[in-house]
Amino acid sequence: MSNIESRPKTIFCDIDGTLIKHRKPNNISKSKPSVLPLTLETLVKWDRLGYNIVLTTGRKESLRRITEKELSKSGIIYDKLITGLGGGDRILVNDKKSCGRKTAWSLTPQRDVGLANLSFENLSQLSMKYFEKWSRKDIDSISRMFSDDVELKDWNVSCVGRKEVVSVNKSIFQSVEKLSVTVHEISHQDNTVFCQITINADEEKIPVVDVIRYNKDAKISSIIAYRGN
């Protein structure tokens, strides 16, 4: 495990519409908050893992005491509360490590849906590990990265289920002697990773765009591969 992976994450998390059901600003002091699904369980998990939980909100600073009181009554734990951010877009900026690891990403769940289906892992980094194992033809390791209902689609095949997807990968590994993946660009939004890569299969170089979808447990649920020209 690298040094950065062993350090606790810092999570900046919105309140209204993300942790509790959204209400209009003039109703905040008049109505009872409704905690969204898996909010409390997720926060407890973050706390147990030692994450720094920073709650961010567009609520005015004058509503801090009311906000702190209702968060406490709702059982919502956190380390810091930042108020007065307004209603505009929020942009997270952090440098990329010298090893190429991206250390910032965003999650934008639909309003009032909650945290139930989101993965909070660094999925770009996880995908890099997938390509490394794939390049080594490490079928056992990549198999463990798949969900049971994983789906694979590319320009040649379409299959569903861990057994079928593993079988397709075995066939690919057996068909070439030398195999590697060059990653040119990688990023992720919510549970989806977008990868611009080149597959080096013996003497052939194949430009590919992979769209990798993960489930909430950070297992690969689908891979859609588009071949370039």
Secondary structure, DSSP 8 states (H G I E B T S, - for coil): --HHHHS--EEEEE-BTTTB----GGGTTTS---B-TTHHHHHHHHHHTT-EEEEE--S-GGGHHHHHHHHHHHT---SEEE----SS---------TTS-----B----TTT-STT---S-HHHHHHHHHHHHHTT-HHHHHHHEEEEEEEE-SS-EEESHHHHHHHHHHHHHH-S-EEEEEEEEEEETTEEEEEEEEEETTEEEEEEEEEEE-TTS-EEEEEEEE--
